[in-house]
């Protein structure tokens, strides 16, 4: 099991958004997502249902005309094949489980 600090240290902030698979070969995917301040995870669709957990930061999750402000502890359910994107106001770290 990972603590928040372990997840962040495995995927530090860089000049652009970064991802790291935390459980290779698992029956589900757990992905660490780090988005630096002012950057975005560009619009895309998910192939399967997912839960996005915000660990730290502040960001806006956009899907169609809906926008949700995310803060630490926020959880967003992402059904397939909904197009969505994430804009980070400050350095923001997420855990995506699908």
C-alpha positions in Angstrom: 0.0 0.0 0.0 1.2 3.5 -0.8 1.0 6.6 1.4 0.3 9.9 -0.3 4.0 10.9 0.0 5.0 7.6 -1.7 2.7 8.3 -4.6 4.0 11.8 -5.1 7.6 10.8 -4.9 7.1 8.1 -7.6 5.7 10.8 -10.0 7.2 14.2 -9.2 6.1 17.4 -10.9 7.9 18.3 -14.1 7.5 20.9 -16.8 4.5 19.1 -18.2 1.8 16.6 -16.9 3.2 13.2 -16.0 1.7 9.8 -15.3 2.9 6.6 -13.8 1.2 3.2 -13.5 1.4 2.1 -9.9 0.3 -1.5 -10.2 1.6 -3.2 -13.4 -0.2 -6.4 -14.1 -3.0 -5.7 -11.7 -6.6 -6.6 -12.2 -7.4 -2.9 -12.3 -5.2 0.2 -13.1 -4.0 2.7 -10.5 -2.3 5.6 -12.2 -0.6 8.6 -10.5 -1.2 11.9 -12.4 0.9 15.0 -11.6 -0.1 18.2 -13.4 2.1 21.3 -12.8 0.4 24.7 -12.0 -1.0 26.3 -15.1 -0.8 23.1 -17.2 -3.6 20.8 -18.3 -4.3 17.2 -19.1 -5.6 17.7 -22.6 -9.1 16.5 -23.6 -9.5 12.8 -24.1 -11.9 9.9 -23.4 -11.6 7.0 -21.1 -12.1 3.4 -22.4 -13.6 2.2 -19.1 -15.3 3.7 -16.0 -12.8 5.4 -13.7 -12.6 7.2 -10.4 -10.3 10.2 -10.1 -9.2 11.0 -6.5 -7.5 14.4 -5.9 -4.6 14.1 -3.5 -3.3 17.6 -3.5 -3.7 20.9 -5.3 -6.6 22.7 -7.0 -7.9 22.0 -10.5 -10.9 22.2 -12.7 -12.4 19.0 -14.2 -14.3 19.8 -17.4 -16.6 17.5 -19.3 -18.9 18.9 -22.0 -20.6 21.9 -20.5 -20.0 20.7 -16.9 -17.1 22.0 -14.8 -16.2 20.8 -11.3 -13.7 22.5 -9.0 -11.5 19.9 -7.4 -9.6 20.1 -4.1 -7.9 17.6 -1.9 -10.3 14.8 -1.1 -12.5 15.4 -4.1 -13.6 12.4 -6.2 -14.9 12.5 -9.8 -16.6 9.5 -11.5 -15.7 9.3 -15.2 -18.0 7.1 -17.3 -16.9 6.0 -20.7 -16.7 7.4 -23.3 -17.2 10.9 -21.9 -14.6 13.4 -23.2 -13.0 15.3 -20.3 -9.9 17.4 -19.4 -8.2 18.7 -16.2 -6.7 22.2 -15.8 -4.5 22.7 -12.7 -4.6 26.1 -11.0 -1.7 25.0 -8.7 0.5 21.9 -8.7 -2.0 19.1 -8.5 -1.7 15.4 -7.9 -4.4 12.7 -8.6 -4.9 9.0 -8.3 -6.9 7.5 -11.2 -8.4 4.0 -10.6 -10.1 2.1 -13.4 
